[in-house]
């Protein structure tokens, strides 16, 4: 009987070992990033890329103002310089343009001198552009392409289940991110692809303007919470590179006059080359 129990315990330990290992992997943030880079391309191929220009279509929806329209999207990068632009045939939301020229960040305003909700977020959280976070690996400005992560600090937060997928969660901080903001980078545990970035911050509800046709007058100065999510999918093999061609941005706010915004982007051209239809 004792021998049977011992055998059963050993068998159970063998069965549980992979599960325990998965829950407590002996990895570091740097190791996760290294494998994520390898999942994109070889070091030589990554170093050969100096410029990216991705163009595509975008579906824009917002809970405030009843916005639902289609437009075009542009993501251009060279070194650590980055430009993101949305154009839409809408008087309520004609689009956005964010630019980091290697020194300063600029965010477009409408003809009334106001920024969109997403523009406000990019203006107050300039790390999106300064650190090259917006657009993820589809930009040469992506900070993890740099061997020293452009002096950013990475923290391994363990394995989490997010949207039904097991991911490595890496905390990201830099001199461009204030203490009221939390940035997390998520990597698929199976292939180490970067699949999501989240930004959370708390600011006064009147930290910026929104298009007057979208919002009602703001009178509250209470703290509001904002969460921006960028989800990457439709990974394609493009020559020696594996890159995501679908980028969905969601801006969720406790500020009622901002509501929730979605930019659902499908890139169909990269450096002028047709990439074929988006994955369904």
C-alpha positions as CSV (number, residue, x, y, z in Angstrom):
1,X,0.0,0.0,0.0
2,X,2.8,2.4,0.9
3,X,4.6,1.6,-2.3
4,X,1.3,2.3,-4.3
5,X,0.9,5.7,-2.5
6,X,4.5,6.7,-3.3
7,X,4.0,5.7,-6.9
8,X,0.8,7.7,-7.1
9,X,2.5,10.8,-5.5
10,X,5.4,10.6,-8.0
11,X,2.9,10.3,-10.9
12,X,0.9,13.3,-9.7
13,X,4.0,15.3,-9.3
14,X,5.0,14.6,-12.9
15,X,1.6,15.6,-14.1
16,X,1.6,18.9,-12.1
17,X,5.2,19.8,-12.9
18,X,4.5,21.4,-16.3
19,X,1.5,23.4,-14.8
20,X,3.6,24.6,-11.9
21,X,6.4,25.5,-14.3
22,X,4.1,27.4,-16.5
23,X,2.7,29.4,-13.6
24,X,6.2,30.2,-12.2
25,X,8.5,30.3,-15.2
26,X,12.2,31.1,-14.5
27,X,12.4,33.9,-17.1
28,X,13.2,37.5,-17.0
29,X,11.7,40.5,-18.9
30,X,14.9,40.6,-21.0
31,X,14.5,37.0,-22.0
32,X,10.9,37.5,-23.0
33,X,11.9,40.5,-25.1
34,X,14.8,38.6,-26.7
35,X,12.5,35.8,-27.8
36,X,10.0,38.3,-29.0
37,X,12.7,39.9,-31.2
38,X,13.7,36.5,-32.5
39,X,10.0,35.8,-33.4
40,X,10.1,38.9,-35.7
41,X,13.3,38.2,-37.6
42,X,17.0,37.6,-37.3
43,X,19.2,40.3,-35.7
44,X,20.7,41.1,-39.1
45,X,17.3,41.4,-40.8
46,X,15.9,43.6,-38.0
47,X,19.0,45.9,-38.2
48,X,18.5,46.2,-42.0
49,X,15.1,48.0,-41.5
50,X,15.5,51.8,-41.5
51,X,12.1,52.9,-42.6
52,X,8.5,51.6,-42.4
53,X,5.4,53.1,-44.1
54,X,2.2,51.2,-43.4
55,X,-1.0,52.4,-44.9
56,X,-4.5,50.9,-44.7
57,X,-8.1,51.4,-43.7
58,X,-9.7,52.2,-40.4
59,X,-13.2,51.7,-38.9
60,X,-14.0,54.5,-36.4
61,X,-16.7,54.2,-33.8
62,X,-17.5,56.2,-30.7
63,X,-20.2,56.0,-28.0
64,X,-20.3,59.8,-27.8
65,X,-21.6,61.6,-30.9
66,X,-22.8,58.5,-32.6
67,X,-19.7,58.3,-34.7
68,X,-19.4,55.4,-37.1
69,X,-17.4,55.9,-40.2
70,X,-14.5,54.6,-42.3
71,X,-11.2,56.3,-43.1
72,X,-7.6,55.8,-43.9
73,X,-4.6,55.1,-41.6
74,X,-0.9,55.9,-41.9
75,X,2.0,54.8,-39.7
76,X,5.4,56.1,-40.8
77,X,8.7,55.6,-38.9
78,X,12.4,56.2,-39.5
79,X,14.7,55.5,-36.6
80,X,13.0,56.9,-33.5
81,X,10.9,59.3,-35.6
82,X,7.2,58.4,-35.8
83,X,4.0,59.7,-37.5
84,X,0.5,58.3,-37.0
85,X,-2.4,59.8,-39.0
86,X,-6.1,59.0,-39.4
87,X,-8.3,60.7,-42.0
88,X,-12.1,60.4,-42.1
89,X,-14.9,62.0,-44.1
90,X,-16.6,63.3,-41.0
91,X,-17.2,66.8,-39.7
92,X,-17.5,65.5,-36.1
93,X,-14.2,63.6,-36.3
94,X,-12.1,64.4,-39.4
95,X,-9.1,62.5,-38.0
96,X,-5.9,62.8,-36.0
97,X,-2.2,63.3,-36.6
98,X,0.5,62.6,-34.1
99,X,4.2,63.3,-34.9
100,X,7.4,62.8,-33.1
101,X,10.3,64.4,-35.1
102,X,13.0,63.1,-32.8
103,X,12.8,66.1,-30.5
104,X,9.2,67.3,-30.0
105,X,5.7,65.7,-30.1
106,X,2.9,67.5,-32.0
107,X,-0.8,66.6,-32.0
108,X,-3.3,67.9,-34.5
109,X,-6.3,70.1,-33.5
110,X,-9.6,70.8,-35.3
111,X,-10.7,74.0,-36.8
112,X,-11.9,75.1,-33.4
113,X,-8.5,74.6,-31.8
114,X,-9.5,71.4,-29.9
115,X,-8.0,67.9,-29.9
116,X,-9.9,64.7,-30.1
117,X,-10.1,62.4,-27.1
118,X,-7.4,60.2,-28.6
119,X,-5.4,63.3,-29.4
120,X,-5.7,64.5,-25.8
121,X,-4.3,61.1,-24.6
122,X,-1.4,61.3,-27.0
123,X,-0.7,64.9,-26.0
124,X,-0.7,64.2,-22.2
125,X,1.1,60.9,-22.6
126,X,3.8,61.9,-25.0
127,X,5.6,58.6,-24.3
128,X,3.3,57.0,-26.9
129,X,5.3,58.9,-29.5
130,X,8.6,59.8,-27.8
131,X,9.2,56.2,-26.7
132,X,7.8,54.8,-30.0
133,X,5.2,52.7,-28.3
134,X,2.3,53.5,-30.6
135,X,2.1,51.0,-33.5
136,X,4.2,48.3,-31.7
137,X,6.7,46.3,-33.8
138,X,5.3,47.8,-37.0
139,X,7.4,50.8,-36.3
140,X,11.2,51.3,-36.4
141,X,10.7,53.4,-33.3
142,X,9.6,50.4,-31.2
143,X,11.8,50.8,-28.1
144,X,12.5,47.1,-27.7
145,X,14.3,47.1,-31.0
146,X,17.1,48.9,-29.2
147,X,19.5,46.7,-27.3
148,X,19.1,49.0,-24.2
149,X,15.4,49.6,-24.7
150,X,16.2,53.3,-25.0
151,X,16.9,53.3,-21.3
152,X,13.4,52.2,-20.4
153,X,12.9,50.0,-17.4
154,X,11.2,46.6,-17.8
155,X,9.6,44.5,-15.0
156,X,8.5,40.9,-15.4
157,X,5.0,40.6,-13.9
158,X,4.4,36.9,-14.6
159,X,2.0,35.0,-16.8
160,X,-1.6,36.3,-17.0
161,X,-4.7,35.2,-18.9
162,X,-6.0,38.1,-21.0
163,X,-8.9,37.8,-23.5
164,X,-8.6,34.1,-23.2
165,X,-4.9,34.0,-24.1
166,X,-2.0,33.2,-21.8
167,X,0.5,36.1,-22.0
168,X,3.7,37.3,-20.4
169,X,3.1,40.6,-18.8
170,X,6.0,43.1,-18.8
171,X,5.7,46.4,-17.0
172,X,7.2,49.3,-18.9
173,X,8.4,52.7,-17.5
174,X,10.7,55.5,-18.7
175,X,11.5,59.1,-17.9
176,X,8.7,60.1,-20.3
177,X,6.0,58.3,-18.3
178,X,4.7,60.0,-15.1
179,X,3.8,58.3,-11.9
180,X,0.1,58.5,-12.6
181,X,0.4,56.2,-15.7
182,X,0.9,52.5,-15.9
183,X,2.1,50.8,-19.1
184,X,2.1,47.1,-19.7
185,X,3.3,45.1,-22.7
186,X,1.8,41.6,-23.3
187,X,3.5,38.8,-25.2
188,X,1.8,35.5,-26.2
189,X,3.4,32.7,-24.2
190,X,3.3,30.3,-27.2
191,X,5.2,32.4,-29.8
192,X,6.4,35.5,-27.8
193,X,4.7,37.8,-30.2
194,X,3.8,41.2,-28.8
195,X,0.0,41.2,-28.9
196,X,-1.1,44.0,-26.7
197,X,-0.1,47.3,-25.0
198,X,-2.2,48.9,-22.2
199,X,-1.9,52.4,-20.8
200,X,-3.8,53.5,-17.7
201,X,-3.8,57.0,-16.2
202,X,-5.6,59.2,-13.8
203,X,-6.0,62.9,-14.6
204,X,-8.4,65.8,-13.9
205,X,-11.5,65.3,-16.1
206,X,-10.8,68.6,-17.9
207,X,-7.2,67.8,-18.9
208,X,-8.0,68.6,-22.5
209,X,-10.6,69.5,-25.0
210,X,-12.7,67.3,-27.3
211,X,-14.5,68.3,-30.5
212,X,-17.5,70.4,-29.5
213,X,-19.8,68.4,-31.8
214,X,-18.9,65.3,-29.8
215,X,-18.9,66.5,-26.2
216,X,-21.1,68.3,-23.8
217,X,-19.7,71.2,-21.7
218,X,-17.4,70.0,-19.0
219,X,-17.7,71.5,-15.5
220,X,-16.3,68.7,-13.3
221,X,-12.7,68.8,-12.1
222,X,-12.9,65.4,-10.4
223,X,-10.2,62.8,-11.2
224,X,-11.1,60.6,-14.2
225,X,-9.6,57.3,-15.3
226,X,-8.4,56.6,-18.9
227,X,-7.4,53.4,-20.4
228,X,-5.9,53.0,-23.9
229,X,-5.5,49.5,-25.3
230,X,-3.7,48.6,-28.5
231,X,-4.3,45.0,-29.7
232,X,-2.2,43.5,-32.5
233,X,-3.3,40.5,-34.6
234,X,-3.2,39.1,-38.2
235,X,0.5,38.3,-38.0
236,X,2.0,37.7,-41.5
237,X,5.2,36.4,-42.8
238,X,6.5,39.2,-45.0
239,X,9.8,38.1,-46.4
240,X,12.1,37.4,-43.4
241,X,9.8,39.4,-41.1
242,X,6.7,38.4,-39.1
243,X,4.6,41.5,-38.4
244,X,1.0,42.2,-37.3
245,X,-1.2,44.0,-39.9
246,X,-4.2,44.5,-37.7
247,X,-4.1,47.2,-34.9
248,X,-7.2,47.9,-32.8
249,X,-7.0,50.9,-30.5
250,X,-9.6,51.4,-27.7
251,X,-9.9,54.4,-25.5
252,X,-12.1,53.8,-22.5
253,X,-12.8,56.6,-20.1
254,X,-14.8,57.3,-16.9
255,X,-15.2,60.8,-18.3
256,X,-18.8,60.7,-19.8
257,X,-18.0,63.4,-22.4
258,X,-15.2,61.3,-23.8
259,X,-17.0,58.0,-23.9
260,X,-15.4,55.0,-25.6
261,X,-13.5,55.3,-28.9
262,X,-12.4,52.5,-31.2
263,X,-10.0,52.7,-34.1
264,X,-10.0,49.3,-36.0
265,X,-7.0,49.5,-38.4
266,X,-6.1,47.0,-41.1
267,X,-2.9,47.8,-42.9
268,X,-2.8,46.6,-46.5
269,X,0.5,48.2,-47.8
270,X,4.0,48.2,-46.3
271,X,6.6,50.4,-47.9
272,X,4.4,50.5,-51.0
273,X,4.0,46.7,-51.3
274,X,0.5,45.2,-51.4
275,X,-0.1,42.8,-48.5
276,X,-3.3,41.2,-49.6
277,X,-6.7,41.2,-47.8
278,X,-6.9,41.3,-44.0
279,X,-7.5,38.1,-42.2
280,X,-11.1,37.4,-41.2
